[in-house]
Amino acid sequence: MNVRKLPAFGRPVAVAILGGILGCTTAPTVRVGMSEVSFEDVVVRSDRQDSSLRTLRGEGNLRIETPAFSQSATFEVSILKPDSLYLRLSGPFGITVGNALVTRRNFQVYLSLQNRLYVGDTSPENFEKALRISLTFDDILSLFTGGTVLAGDRTSPSVAEADGADAVFLFEEGRYRRRYVIDPQTLLIRKLQFLDDKGAPVGEQAFSVFESREELTLPRIIMLTQHENRRRLTLHYDVFEWNAPPHRLTFSVPSNAERIELK
């Protein structure tokens, strides 16, 4: 049985227009050393990076840590923006232990050791059932591509301040506060932290060891932490390349695989 890529669709026009309008809002400026940093500049840098990245393929190591288990694997990823991602996980001796094809609408995850195929709508609840870690599709893209300014944060931040050698911008509206930790030299996101109404950490995306080529800069080490359930997912790229044709966006499943539909 073959699992094939769904067609890619462009980003909704309304989102692009709204982002353009709100992105023009004047933001406070933070002085960090000799640098002046405004969140408006961060948004422009993030959007330029996001629009310049069309495809990504890479290989490296992945580690999942939870209170119940800790597992490591090597991975191969191919991304076709805005809505298709293929992931292959391998264990010792290069044996494939899992394949996944994820779009904004649905996903398929095949676990070869169990000969089991999970299919369902793309949602945090379904990823929790299949992979034991709760992620949205945008979480996954950010995890592999270095993060972005969220659509709801295209306004002036509630707080703008320096924290050591970093610029920090805090947004307080919504269910969770969002705290952006920005490198003042590159305007890249080093951390995106989610806090509850008391300021306690709920989740965090962290990016480090950046590599630049032409107009793009991507992190080699990416970490997603979910504080509430004490879970962490870490990616470490050994090699990656971008804006080249994706290596693959399809995989095969044995005809006798157990199929489980998640709802």
C-alpha positions, 0 to 999 in steps of 0.5 A: 500500500502506498501513502502519497503526498496531498497537494500543497495549498498556498497560505490564505490571502486573508492571513497574509493581508492581516499579517502585513497590516499588523506587522506595520504597528510601531513596536518599542525599541530595546537597547542591548549593548550597542544595538537598538532592537524593535519587535517590528524589525524582528517580525520583518526578519522572521517573515523574510526568513519564512518566505525565503525557505521553500523546502528543507531536507536534513539528517541528524539525531532526535531524542524524546524524553518523558517521565515514562521513557527516553528514546533516541533515533536518527532521522531524515526529514523532507519538508515542502512548505507550506503544508507537507512533511516527511519523516523517517526514524531509524534505530541501531544499524540503520534499521527503519523504525518509523515513517511519517507523512504529515500535512495540515489536514491529516497524517500517516505514521507507520511503526515498522516494529509493530507493523502498525499504521496510524492515520487521522486528522492532524491535531495535538490529540492525535499526535499524542495517541500516535507518538506520545507527544502533543504537537500542532502542525505549526509546532512541527514546522517550527521544530524543524525550521527554526521558529517564527513570530506567531500570527497573533503577535503582530502587534506592539508587545506588552513588555520590551526589555533587555535580559543580559545580552538578549532582547526580550519581548512579552505578549500577555494577551490570550491563554498563554503569555508569549516571551520572545528571546531575540539575538540583537545582532541577527534578530533571530529567535533564540527562544519562544517561551509560553507562560501561564498567567502567573508567569510559570513556564508551560512550554518552550522552543529553543534554537541554537548553533545557527548556520547561514547560507545566502539569505537564510539562517537555520539552527542545527540544534532545536529543542521543544520542551513541554513543562506541564507534562515534563516532556522534551524533544530535541533535534540535532542536525548533522547535515541539512540543505534548503530550497532544493527538491525534497528527497522524498514525500512518500513511503510504502506500507506492507499490505498486512499492516494493522491500520488504526484510524484516530479520531 
